[in-house]
Amino acid sequence: MTNDFRTIAEAVAGMGALHPDRHFVFQDVRGEETTYRFAQIDEDTRRRAAGLQALGLSKGDRFGLIVIEPEAFILTFLAATRLGAIPVPLYPPMSFANLDAYADRTARILSDAGATVLLASKRLENILWGLVDQVPSCRKLVPVESLDRSNPSPELPEIHPDDLCFLQYTSGSTSEPKGVMVTHGNLVANTQAMFARLGIDPALHTAVSWLPLYHDMGLIGHVLTPVVATFSAVFIPTMRFIKRPICWLEAISKHHGGVSFAPNFAYALVTKRAKPEDIERLDLSSMRIFGCGAEPIHAETVERFIETFRPAGLDEQAFLPAYGMAEATLAMTLKPQGQRFGVNVVDAEQFQAEGRAVGPETEDTPVDIHVSCGTALPGHEIAVFSEEGERLPDGVEGELCFRGPSVTPGYLDNPEATAATRRGEWLRTGDLGYVLQGEAYVTGRLKDLIILNGRNVHPQTIEWAAAEIDGVRKGNVVAFSIPGADSEELVLVLETQASDHATLVQEVRARVQREMGLAISEVVCVDNGGLPKTSSGKLQRRKTRQLYLTGQIGQAGSRTFGAQGDKVTLARHVARSLWSRAKATVLLR
């Protein structure tokens, strides 16, 4: 059962009284741990709330939060929920490269939010101090460490379910960042519904996460859900996972973890990096939920992960595909716990031609494999609509739409963008998919379809095929089409550290041709980190296309390989010419 909290503020205040000995564990970059029992979290968040109040913040005021350390981030965020101040979580600069672009984007977000204070890790002060001058509403930059010394006697206001809890800025993979207004009521509805579907026991199961805390899956899924449902959690710095992925599973083994969520790429990465001796010393038998979301789920990745870690006690029923988005608070669908993840094998040609998910007639029929993301959360509904607004029957592809108490009020001070996401009482996701026997299957982005010779192709399937080649960096391939001399042309941009680009590209071409019957007009090889990504690590497919068309990818610092010599050069010339004449605006996800 979930607790009877109406707001996150009530949950933070009540968790210590209900279960004082349950705890949050914070690892540092070396793996050393600090434990806060729930009773300590109550005390610490009151002190930090007083510190926020001393900065002049009160209920309804917005402030930026750029904090590297999980401990300081989480405790400060929870303190803000008690005060009613509205945090704007933002990702910290990852390196000294592109600091100007980072500062510009961060300043635009803080300005849009009307942030009056910027709270940041002390070691970021020298990098972030200039932001205050770029944001008209911002009065000062304050090191988050100063809140620890505050007097634990704040004046806490009454918080209501309709009050904003925080602003979640969309990552920018299809559009200019917008501030999603997430209320306390949205969060309680979503976390309680997720907890009910997951079926875990708060007294027995611990959450373990390395996810960035400025992103909704890390913040809501692994911080606020344990707060509302009052179960323990372990937090690993994101960079620790990136440098040594096996630390994620080691923490699960050590703390008898029961639930953890991550994107598809993380399962591929930890499977690839795991050594036999790592697997031998792991115990994953306590895991009830290995959730997967935030990006398309690849069935082969799931199968490899399950088979690789089965010797460590992994139950194959623990793998749980999920589907969600910030505008719905977090989750929209989840696979029921205790079932093996499901797939639907469909006739590829019929699906691409008609958008109908029907099974293959013979063993020789080309097929697509779609992973089920489960059914809508309790108290919510998911459906599919045509472009004309007609609700579509089972097994027919269209736009996935969602409704229920988790749907947020919309974007801050942006009624036009909010209206564009609504179809009556339904939230438009912008994602293609279908529903079959109540289960949702996500097949692509509404505007990401590649159309070649009248054939609709989802770029993810091309990207997955290319990523299987040794030397191609997993999860770092982008496919798109461009206007050619006679028809659309297919272009791939991929990250690699291989020295023999020509051989690599030949192998990529052969695999895509063999598995999908598609000819690639051009392959662009870039170094690791060369593809544009959002703050949450998602590939920016449309921005990559824009950079290609404007000559910023495929020139200096990369190698291009045309399929038919001058024809590709002509195709690129035509594409850029059309781009220039149209002066189109590419929307970034």
Phi and psi in degrees as a GROMACS rama.xvg file:
@    title "Ramachandran Plot"
@    xaxis  label "Phi"
@    yaxis  label "Psi"
@TYPE xy
-88.6843  161.115  THR-2
-80.8731  155.433  ASN-3
-88.4938  57.7434  ASP-4
-94.1461  141.611  PHE-5
-97.5224  -23.0693  ARG-6
-139.631  163.197  THR-7
-65.9439  -34.5402  ILE-8
-59.4258  -43.8028  ALA-9
-62.8374  -39.1734  GLU-10
-65.37  -44.0204  ALA-11
-63.4855  -40.6082  VAL-12
-70.8399  -28.339  ALA-13
-97.713  -15.9795  GLY-14
-63.8427  -37.6115  MET-15
-67.3844  -37.7951  GLY-16
-71.4262  -36.3924  ALA-17
-73.7797  -45.4087  LEU-18
-141.974  73.0145  HIS-19
-60.3443  -24.8811  PRO-20
-93.8494  -11.2053  ASP-21
-68.7806  163.468  ARG-22
-152.908  162.232  HIS-23
-111.573  134.847  PHE-24
-114.129  129.705  VAL-25
-113.673  119.464  PHE-26
-89.2863  151.142  GLN-27
-100.227  -175.371  ASP-28
-65.6489  -18.209  VAL-29
-93.5828  -5.94098  ARG-30
93.9547  0.0655637  GLY-31
-72.5708  145.622  GLU-32
-118.37  145.019  GLU-33
-124.602  132.062  THR-34
-111  131.912  THR-35
-116.477  116.655  TYR-36
-74.7757  157.957  ARG-37
-57.5049  -34.7485  PHE-38
-63.34  -36.6204  ALA-39
-69.4695  -35.2472  GLN-40
-64.4258  -39.8184  ILE-41
-56.9575  -48.5476  ASP-42
-65.6816  -45.3871  GLU-43
-66.6712  -40.6564  ASP-44
-69.9401  -29.9243  THR-45
-64.5364  -43.8944  ARG-46
-63.8599  -42.3974  ARG-47
-68.52  -35.0168  ARG-48
-60.9197  -39.4813  ALA-49
-63.6039  -38.4618  ALA-50
-64.1547  -41.0616  GLY-51
-63.7004  -39.3041  LEU-52
-63.9453  -37.9592  GLN-53
-66.4258  -23.0046  ALA-54
-80.127  -1.84254  LEU-55
95.083  7.26169  GLY-56
-86.9443  140.91  LEU-57
-142.749  -176.792  SER-58
-55.8281  128.896  LYS-59
93.3519  -15.5176  GLY-60
-75.7811  144.792  ASP-61
-109.108  143.313  ARG-62
-144.868  147.137  PHE-63
-77.9002  145.605  GLY-64
-132.469  103.481  LEU-65
-122.106  89.652  ILE-66
-129.095  128.788  VAL-67
-80.24  -42.8104  ILE-68
-77.8917  125.167  GLU-69
-55.6992  -40.1391  PRO-70
-59.0484  -52.3026  GLU-71
-67.6692  -38.2332  ALA-72
-61.7641  -52.769  PHE-73
-65.3691  -46.2338  ILE-74
-64.9375  -37.4154  LEU-75
-70.4073  -41.5067  THR-76
-60.4228  -47  PHE-77
-64.7714  -35.0272  LEU-78
-62.245  -40.5537  ALA-79
-63.0727  -36.5239  ALA-80
-63.8727  -30.9862  THR-81
-74.1249  -32.7536  ARG-82
-83.232  -22.7614  LEU-83
87.9893  1.28768  GLY-84
-72.2898  150.308  ALA-85
-109.102  104.985  ILE-86
-74.7041  150.187  PRO-87
-119.162  91.5776  VAL-88
-68.1402  132.916  PRO-89
-134.251  148.563  LEU-90
-76.61  143.625  TYR-91
-78.141  160.325  PRO-92
-63.2029  133.072  PRO-93
-86.1397  -20.7254  MET-94
-161.632  -178.841  SER-95
-84.3408  -4.39272  PHE-96
-77.7171  143.604  ALA-97
56.9002  35.4445  ASN-98
-65.0053  -33.0502  LEU-99
-63.4507  -44.2514  ASP-100
-65.3685  -39.8147  ALA-101
-61.4095  -47.0813  TYR-102
-63.2624  -39.0685  ALA-103
-64.8498  -47.227  ASP-104
-66.0134  -42.181  ARG-105
-64.7179  -40.1258  THR-106
-63.7784  -39.0032  ALA-107
-65.0191  -39.2588  ARG-108
-66.6623  -46.9183  ILE-109
-62.7096  -36.4167  LEU-110
-67.5652  -44.5767  SER-111
-61.0525  -37.6442  ASP-112
-76.9011  -17.4839  ALA-113
68.7764  34.9355  GLY-114
-64.5922  134.224  ALA-115
-98.2351  -19.7845  THR-116
-139.086  146.54  VAL-117
-117.238  115.136  LEU-118
-98.5404  128.756  LEU-119
-146.939  158.95  ALA-120
-59.5208  140.292  SER-121
-56.7563  -35.9301  LYS-122
-72.9898  -4.60663  ARG-123
-99.0828  -2.89832  LEU-124
-55.3471  -45.9212  GLU-125
-65.8179  -25.0165  ASN-126
-85.3722  -34.3403  ILE-127
-99.6731  -7.53519  LEU-128
-58.6094  -32.9242  TRP-129
-70.0215  -15.2327  GLY-130
-64.3081  -33.9881  LEU-131
-57.889  -41.1721  VAL-132
-70.2801  -22.2674  ASP-133
-87.5595  -11.189  GLN-134
-114.744  107.124  VAL-135
-55.9283  -35.1775  PRO-136
-80.6298  -15.634  SER-137
-84.5567  127.122  CYS-138
-91.1462  -34.7214  ARG-139
-163.154  158.639  LYS-140
-105.393  128.037  LEU-141
-126.903  130.136  VAL-142
-68.0482  132.015  PRO-143
-63.5687  -24.7317  VAL-144
-62.3666  -23.9536  GLU-145
-68.9481  -20.3361  SER-146
-68.8368  -23.2629  LEU-147
-63.3545  -23.7092  ASP-148
-94.7401  10.7056  ARG-149
-78.5609  159.343  SER-150
-79.0271  130.342  ASN-151
-79.3186  53.2531  PRO-152
-139.703  61.8376  SER-153
-77.4754  160.208  PRO-154
-96.0289  104.138  GLU-155
-94.6248  126.38  LEU-156
-80.2813  171.945  PRO-157
-79.6561  131.967  GLU-158
-109.551  135.223  ILE-159
-111.835  156.696  HIS-160
-56.931  -31.9197  PRO-161
-81.9517  -7.04766  ASP-162
-70.6169  145.493  ASP-163
-68.3415  138.07  LEU-164
-97.3455  -46.8695  CYS-165
-159.407  169.258  PHE-166
-108.777  122.083  LEU-167
-103.725  106.431  GLN-168
-79.8015  128.476  TYR-169
-62.5206  151.046  THR-170
-74.9042  -16.754  SER-171
90.6861  29.2695  GLY-172
-91.3749  -17.3153  SER-173
-129.989  -6.47646  THR-174
-158.077  169.127  SER-175
-59.4583  137.958  GLU-176
-54.8956  138.333  PRO-177
-132.62  146.544  LYS-178
-87.741  107.575  GLY-179
-75.4717  124.837  VAL-180
-85.4851  109.86  MET-181
-106.104  118.44  VAL-182
-90.2102  164.89  THR-183
-60.628  -40.4316  HIS-184
-63.9254  -41.5682  GLY-185
-56.1195  -46.8672  ASN-186
-66.5946  -42.4093  LEU-187
-64.9693  -42.7415  VAL-188
-61.951  -44.2595  ALA-189
-72.4752  -43.966  ASN-190
-68.2677  -38.3493  THR-191
-67.1649  -39.4575  GLN-192
-66.717  -41.3192  ALA-193
-61.8573  -45.8499  MET-194
-61.9729  -41.1321  PHE-195
-62.4786  -39.2388  ALA-196
-73.1708  -36.1986  ARG-197
-68.6379  -31.5933  LEU-198
67.5666  32.4967  GLY-199
-95.2288  160.269  ILE-200
-101.065  114.012  ASP-201
-58.8378  -26.586  PRO-202
-76.8541  -19.7971  ALA-203
-114.151  -30.6906  LEU-204
-105.676  137.93  HIS-205
-115.553  138.71  THR-206
-86.3119  144.975  ALA-207
-132.349  129.324  VAL-208
-146.086  143.278  SER-209
-115.578  2.94175  TRP-210
-64.9657  148.139  LEU-211
-59.276  138.359  PRO-212
-83.6355  -12.8321  LEU-213
-84.0083  -1.51861  TYR-214
-108.663  148.95  HIS-215
-61.4973  -36.8129  ASP-216
-67.1199  -38.3755  MET-217
-72.654  -44.0701  GLY-218
-74.7328  -51.479  LEU-219
-80.4101  -45.6969  ILE-220
-67.6823  -36.3305  GLY-221
-113.792  -9.933  HIS-222
-109.955  -57.4741  VAL-223
-75.3437  -32.5061  LEU-224
-64.7939  -46.3063  THR-225
-60.342  -31.8797  PRO-226
-66.6399  -49.4472  VAL-227
-68.5479  -39.9912  VAL-228
-91.9149  -1.05292  ALA-229
51.4469  60.3847  THR-230
-128.87  158.975  PHE-231
-71.565  158.378  SER-232
-149.086  153.512  ALA-233
-123.545  135.032  VAL-234
-121.279  126.4  PHE-235
-109.971  133.489  ILE-236
-58.0934  137.025  PRO-237
-56.8492  -42.1439  THR-238
-66.3042  -28.6234  MET-239
-64.6275  -41.9535  ARG-240
-65.7064  -44.1666  PHE-241
-60.5807  -40.7884  ILE-242
-74.5216  -32.5032  LYS-243
-146.99  82.5433  ARG-244
-56.9946  -30.6754  PRO-245
-64.3001  -16.939  ILE-246
-60.4248  -28.1558  CYS-247
-60.3357  -51.9245  TRP-248
-73.2009  -28.925  LEU-249
-63.89  -40.3896  GLU-250
-66.6202  -39.0252  ALA-251
-60.6805  -45.4169  ILE-252
-63.2675  -44.081  SER-253
-66.5882  -42.6897  LYS-254
-100.456  11.2514  HIS-255
53.0939  50.8916  HIS-256
-60.3528  148.069  GLY-257
-116.795  -21.8809  GLY-258
-149.776  138.272  VAL-259
-158.386  140.373  SER-260
-118.061  149.703  PHE-261
-162.659  159.494  ALA-262
-71.9951  166.408  PRO-263
-53.9233  -41.5526  ASN-264
-62.1379  -31.6247  PHE-265
-66.7088  -37.7656  ALA-266
-67.6582  -37.2998  TYR-267
-66.2817  -40.8951  ALA-268
-67.8488  -47.3433  LEU-269
-69.2302  -31.03  VAL-270
-67.1245  -42.4864  THR-271
-66.3824  -38.8508  LYS-272
-86.5007  -16.7244  ARG-273
-66.8812  135.372  ALA-274
-101.67  156.342  LYS-275
-54.1093  -38.9756  PRO-276
-68.7914  -27.9353  GLU-277
-65.5522  -47.5988  ASP-278
-63.2761  -36.4562  ILE-279
-62.0861  -33.5817  GLU-280
-96.9895  2.85338  ARG-281
-89.15  148.143  LEU-282
-128.9  103.519  ASP-283
-105.265  15.6415  LEU-284
-68.2638  -19.5773  SER-285
-80.1949  -13.951  SER-286
-72.2507  125.53  MET-287
-103.142  -28.0154  ARG-288
-135.948  115.345  ILE-289
-108.646  91.4508  PHE-290
-79.6888  148.928  GLY-291
-137.767  126.086  CYS-292
-162.674  -167.342  GLY-293
79.353  -12.5762  ALA-294
-158.864  164.602  GLU-295
-54.1203  140.291  PRO-296
-98.5035  124.229  ILE-297
-98.2068  119.333  HIS-298
-59.9209  -36.7833  ALA-299
-66.4183  -36.3782  GLU-300
-61.3651  -43.5924  THR-301
-61.7711  -47.5498  VAL-302
-61.6761  -41.3108  GLU-303
-64.1386  -42.1174  ARG-304
-61.2538  -46.6841  PHE-305
-62.3304  -46.4132  ILE-306
-67.5973  -37.8633  GLU-307
-64.9584  -40.4566  THR-308
-105.057  7.19523  PHE-309
-57.7043  -40.4485  ARG-310
-62.1394  -18.8879  PRO-311
-89.3777  10.2146  ALA-312
93.7197  11.3362  GLY-313
-68.8692  126.687  LEU-314
-86.2473  123.228  ASP-315
-62.1141  -22.8369  GLU-316
-74.2401  -9.65578  GLN-317
-72.7706  -24.3692  ALA-318
-70.7597  126.331  PHE-319
-132.083  99.2018  LEU-320
-65.8621  147.52  PRO-321
-141.692  161.328  ALA-322
-140.994  132.83  TYR-323
-167.369  179.44  GLY-324
-163.262  159.912  MET-325
-61.8842  -35.3908  ALA-326
-67.6311  -14.7804  GLU-327
-106.387  23.3329  ALA-328
76.0447  -63.5773  THR-329
-156.799  -88.3002  LEU-330
-82.0961  146.846  ALA-331
-117.656  -41.8309  MET-332
-133.051  150.817  THR-333
-144.325  143.277  LEU-334
-68.4151  135.558  LYS-335
-58.1851  140.67  PRO-336
-68.5191  145.142  GLN-337
90.9064  7.57059  GLY-338
-120.118  147.516  GLN-339
-70.0266  144.251  ARG-340
-60.5903  141.499  PHE-341
-105.763  150.714  GLY-342
-129.099  156.006  VAL-343
-121.279  119.673  ASN-344
-93.3488  119.213  VAL-345
-122.3  156.064  VAL-346
-66.1267  111.555  ASP-347
-62.3109  -44.1553  ALA-348
-66.765  -41.5928  GLU-349
-68.7654  -37.9889  GLN-350
-65.874  -44.0679  PHE-351
-68.0191  -33.1554  GLN-352
-82.1657  -38.6311  ALA-353
-120.389  -10.4967  GLU-354
70.7613  24.3319  GLY-355
-110.246  129.975  ARG-356
-90.9784  93.3855  ALA-357
-123.156  152.146  VAL-358
-72.7641  157.793  GLY-359
-69.2762  146.598  PRO-360
-81.1113  -32.6345  GLU-361
-134.262  169.967  THR-362
-68.3315  -21.7629  GLU-363
-88.9577  -6.1884  ASP-364
-68.038  128.798  THR-365
-59.8773  137.34  PRO-366
-127.816  156.14  VAL-367
-112.716  147.949  ASP-368
-114.64  119.416  ILE-369
-109.878  133.588  HIS-370
-91.0112  130.727  VAL-371
-71.6984  132.501  SER-372
-98.9041  13.0195  CYS-373
86.9186  -169.78  GLY-374
-102.881  165.586  THR-375
-60.2855  148.521  ALA-376
-58.5596  152.138  LEU-377
-52.5975  133.742  PRO-378
81.494  7.51373  GLY-379
-130.742  171.245  HIS-380
-144.865  143.653  GLU-381
-125.428  142.386  ILE-382
-149.586  172.041  ALA-383
-123.754  134.829  VAL-384
-125.952  150.229  PHE-385
-79.4969  171.086  SER-386
-60.0487  -28.937  GLU-387
-83.0181  -2.55483  GLU-388
93.1584  10.2743  GLY-389
-84.8811  132.306  GLU-390
-72.5536  127.165  ARG-391
-93.9356  152.054  LEU-392
-76.757  174.621  PRO-393
-54.447  138.321  ASP-394
79.341  7.75827  GLY-395
-111.073  129.482  VAL-396
-76.0917  138.362  GLU-397
-165.949  -159.209  GLY-398
-87.1711  126.637  GLU-399
-71.972  133.319  LEU-400
-131.024  154.747  CYS-401
-141.652  145.15  PHE-402
-145.679  155.111  ARG-403
145.734  178.17  GLY-404
-68.3723  -10.1281  PRO-405
-82.2829  -13.574  SER-406
-68.6445  125.529  VAL-407
-76.8902  164.363  THR-408
-65.0545  -18.6052  PRO-409
129.259  -155.089  GLY-410
-99.4722  141.613  TYR-411
-59.2082  124.416  LEU-412
50.8623  36.5883  ASP-413
-142.949  70.7725  ASN-414
-64.6804  -30.8944  PRO-415
-65.808  -47.1964  GLU-416
-65.4447  -36.1505  ALA-417
-62.859  -46.4534  THR-418
-61.6821  -33.4444  ALA-419
-67.8819  -18.902  ALA-420
-95.0845  5.04613  THR-421
-112.908  139.997  ARG-422
-126.827  84.688  ARG-423
65.6964  -125.757  GLY-424
-87.326  1.50671  GLU-425
-93.3912  143.61  TRP-426
-87.7398  124.953  LEU-427
-83.3311  125.267  ARG-428
-86.5541  -23.7853  THR-429
77.2004  7.42924  GLY-430
-107.889  143.11  ASP-431
-87.3087  146.919  LEU-432
175.132  -173.257  GLY-433
-146.774  163.648  TYR-434
-116.516  133.852  VAL-435
-136.026  117.346  LEU-436
52.5233  41.2832  GLN-437
84.0569  -9.00207  GLY-438
-97.5809  139.638  GLU-439
-93.5766  136.36  ALA-440
-122.963  116.781  TYR-441
-93.0445  124.926  VAL-442
-112.609  -11.0683  THR-443
160.204  -179.663  GLY-444
-85.3405  144.64  ARG-445
-57.2076  -36.299  LEU-446
-108.537  13.2813  LYS-447
-102.155  2.16416  ASP-448
-60.9136  139.246  LEU-449
-102.877  126.558  ILE-450
-113.254  112.168  ILE-451
-122.138  117.137  LEU-452
53.3329  41.1353  ASN-453
79.7336  1.53926  GLY-454
-100.337  127.209  ARG-455
-83.8015  123.927  ASN-456
-129.374  130.034  VAL-457
-80.6761  128.634  HIS-458
-59.7273  -29.846  PRO-459
-60.0923  -35.8282  GLN-460
-68.0048  -35.3315  THR-461
-67.4658  -43.8784  ILE-462
-64.1484  -40.7692  GLU-463
-62.7905  -42.9322  TRP-464
-61.3265  -44.5278  ALA-465
-65.9208  -35.846  ALA-466
-68.6826  -15.3566  ALA-467
-74.8981  -13.8836  GLU-468
-76.7612  131.394  ILE-469
-58.9128  134.207  ASP-470
102.856  -21.3064  GLY-471
-86.9491  128.774  VAL-472
-70.8314  121.753  ARG-473
-56.3277  134.691  LYS-474
72.4524  12.7879  GLY-475
-130.957  55.4533  ASN-476
-130.912  136.738  VAL-477
-126.041  128.554  VAL-478
-115.079  139.604  ALA-479
-157.546  168.547  PHE-480
-112.486  155.236  SER-481
-133.151  155.089  ILE-482
-67.6642  125.04  PRO-483
-102.184  -172.052  GLY-484
-64.8882  -38.1647  ALA-485
-117.871  -30.8533  ASP-486
-156.475  -178.42  SER-487
-65.306  144.172  GLU-488
-118.064  145.722  GLU-489
-95.0855  130.249  LEU-490
-124.35  139.387  VAL-491
-120.199  135.394  LEU-492
-120.555  127.982  VAL-493
-137.078  150.814  LEU-494
-93.5657  138.867  GLU-495
-158.729  153.674  THR-496
-110.68  6.15961  GLN-497
-65.2931  143.322  ALA-498
-85.282  -30.0236  SER-499
-95.1003  82.1558  ASP-500
-66.1763  -37.5828  HIS-501
-61.4776  -44.4897  ALA-502
-66.7852  -41.91  THR-503
-58.6655  -46.8659  LEU-504
-65.1738  -38.3865  VAL-505
-59.8993  -41.5084  GLN-506
-67.8348  -39.2846  GLU-507
-62.7893  -46.7843  VAL-508
-57.8017  -46.4735  ARG-509
-63.5969  -40.7398  ALA-510
-68.3295  -44.289  ARG-511
-65.1676  -39.0665  VAL-512
-65.3479  -43.6698  GLN-513
-68.1839  -44.2011  ARG-514
-85.5043  -27.9  GLU-515
-124.932  -6.9153  MET-516
67.4842  31.3742  GLY-517
-115.68  136.867  LEU-518
-96.435  128.902  ALA-519
-90.0924  126.349  ILE-520
-75.9863  -36.6101  SER-521
-152.852  140.158  GLU-522
-118.093  130.572  VAL-523
-114.937  122.778  VAL-524
-100.596  126.224  CYS-525
-123.799  160.371  VAL-526
-69.8576  163.25  ASP-527
-54.1245  132.935  ASN-528
87.3598  1.33822  GLY-529
-80.2888  -16.4791  GLY-530
-87.3301  139.553  LEU-531
-71.194  138.983  PRO-532
-135.273  159.896  LYS-533
-80.1134  176.496  THR-534
-62.8964  -25.2428  SER-535
-94.8441  7.95598  SER-536
89.9475  6.21776  GLY-537
-78.7  141.84  LYS-538
-65.7402  139.278  LEU-539
-99.764  88.0912  GLN-540
-61.615  -44.3838  ARG-541
-70.941  -35.1411  ARG-542
-69.1821  -37.1373  LYS-543
-59.486  -43.8973  THR-544
-61.3528  -42.3209  ARG-545
-62.607  -43.9932  GLN-546
-64.5777  -36.398  LEU-547
-65.464  -47.7246  TYR-548
-66.2619  -27.5248  LEU-549
-96.3488  7.8521  THR-550
81.6949  11.7811  GLY-551
-90.2919  -15.6934  GLN-552
-122.899  134.191  ILE-553
105.026  5.151  GLY-554
-120.493  -125.704  GLN-555
-59.8333  136.554  ALA-556
86.6915  3.53331  GLY-557
-145.602  163.866  SER-558
-117.832  132.802  ARG-559
-112.455  148.311  THR-560
-135.05  107.525  PHE-561
-82.9533  152.484  GLY-562
-82.0755  -34.2776  ALA-563
-135.577  43.1196  GLN-564
55.4513  -117.186  GLY-565
-62.1513  -26.6251  ASP-566
-61.4112  -38.6924  LYS-567
-70.3315  -41.0067  VAL-568
-59.2102  -41.1692  THR-569
-65.77  -41.4792  LEU-570
-60.689  -43.6568  ALA-571
-63.8501  -41.5025  ARG-572
-61.6001  -45.0978  HIS-573
-63.1438  -44.0599  VAL-574
-59.7484  -46.5624  ALA-575
-67.5435  -34.0923  ARG-576
-65.1125  -45.2833  SER-577
-62.5828  -40.5478  LEU-578
-59.6448  -46.4889  TRP-579
-64.9608  -43.5415  SER-580
-67.5214  -40.3931  ARG-581
-73.6644  -25.735  ALA-582
49.9087  46.0553  LYS-583
-72.0157  155.99  ALA-584
-103.817  118.122  THR-585
-87.4302  125.962  VAL-586
-84.4817  131.562  LEU-587
-97.744  133.505  LEU-588
